[in-house]
Amino acid sequence: MAEYEEKLFPSTGDVIWIPKDDNGISLINEFIVKNYYKNYSLSLYDSITSKTMEISADISDFVDVVTFVMNVEHSIINFMGVNSISSSYVIGLDFTRGRFEFGIYEYRNKQLKRV
């Protein structure tokens, strides 16, 4: 089982996990199960630019979406958390290749499309 460090976001008290021993993908489902919120969306946060991709997707597709973006950007997960203000799960990555434009996306039928 992958290891992580758990912290709380200072201003909201929301949970954050920081992966310790792998790229973090193996922790996403466990994180969601332990921190489940119905109807939360997915936000991919670029730690380099502090911008996000806001993604509307079924919760069962979150791992596929994150894996796809990680592979394109050649990134690993820096952290994962919840944002109770925006009602979203937040995954922190480094968008090292700059292949994605930041903004709003939908993931349907195994395709990620900008809205």
C-alpha positions in Angstrom: 0.0 0.0 0.0 1.2 3.5 -0.9 2.2 5.8 1.9 1.1 9.4 2.4 1.3 12.3 4.8 -2.0 13.7 5.8 -2.4 17.5 6.5 -5.3 19.9 6.9 -5.5 23.0 4.8 -5.1 25.9 7.2 -8.0 28.2 6.2 -10.7 25.5 5.6 -9.6 22.4 7.5 -10.0 20.3 4.4 -7.9 17.2 4.1 -4.8 17.0 2.0 -2.7 13.9 1.3 0.9 14.1 0.1 2.1 10.9 -1.6 5.4 9.6 -0.2 6.5 6.6 -2.2 5.0 6.6 -5.6 3.4 8.8 -8.3 0.2 9.0 -6.2 -2.2 7.3 -8.7 -2.6 4.3 -6.4 -4.0 6.6 -3.7 -6.7 8.4 -5.6 -9.5 5.8 -5.1 -8.5 5.3 -1.4 -8.6 9.1 -0.9 -12.0 9.4 -2.4 -13.4 6.5 -0.4 -12.1 8.0 2.9 -13.1 11.6 1.9 -16.3 11.0 -0.1 -18.5 13.9 -1.1 -21.4 13.4 -3.5 -21.3 15.5 -6.6 -17.8 16.9 -6.2 -16.0 17.7 -9.4 -12.3 17.3 -10.3 -9.8 20.1 -10.3 -6.3 19.6 -11.6 -4.0 22.2 -10.1 -0.8 23.2 -11.8 1.8 23.8 -9.1 4.0 25.7 -11.5 1.4 28.4 -12.7 -1.2 28.1 -9.9 -3.9 27.6 -12.5 -6.5 24.8 -12.8 -8.3 22.6 -15.2 -11.9 22.2 -13.9 -13.2 18.8 -15.0 -16.8 17.6 -15.0 -16.6 13.8 -14.9 -18.1 10.8 -13.2 -16.2 10.0 -10.0 -15.4 6.5 -11.4 -13.4 8.2 -14.2 -11.2 10.4 -12.0 -8.2 8.0 -12.1 -8.4 7.7 -15.9 -8.5 11.5 -16.3 -5.6 12.1 -13.9 -3.5 9.3 -15.5 -4.1 10.7 -18.9 -3.1 14.3 -17.9 -0.1 13.0 -16.0 1.2 11.0 -19.0 0.8 13.9 -21.4 2.5 16.3 -18.9 5.1 13.9 -17.7 4.1 14.6 -14.1 3.5 13.0 -10.7 1.0 13.9 -8.1 2.3 16.5 -5.6 -0.9 16.3 -3.4 -4.5 15.4 -3.4 -7.2 17.0 -1.4 -10.7 18.3 -1.2 -11.8 21.9 -1.5 -15.1 22.5 0.3 -15.4 26.0 -1.1 -15.5 24.9 -4.7 -17.0 21.4 -4.0 -14.1 19.6 -5.8 -11.4 17.1 -5.4 -8.1 18.8 -6.1 -5.1 17.0 -7.6 -1.8 18.9 -7.6 0.5 18.3 -10.6 3.4 20.0 -12.3 2.3 20.8 -15.9 5.9 20.5 -17.1 5.1 20.3 -20.8 2.3 22.9 -21.1 0.2 20.7 -23.3 -3.2 21.7 -21.7 -4.9 25.0 -21.7 -6.4 25.8 -18.3 -10.2 26.1 -18.1 -13.3 24.0 -18.0 -13.4 20.5 -19.4 -15.8 17.6 -19.6 -14.8 13.9 -19.7 -17.3 11.8 -21.5 -16.9 8.5 -23.4 -13.2 8.3 -22.6 -12.6 11.8 -24.1 -11.4 15.0 -22.4 -12.9 18.0 -24.2 -12.7 21.7 -23.4 -16.0 23.4 -22.9 
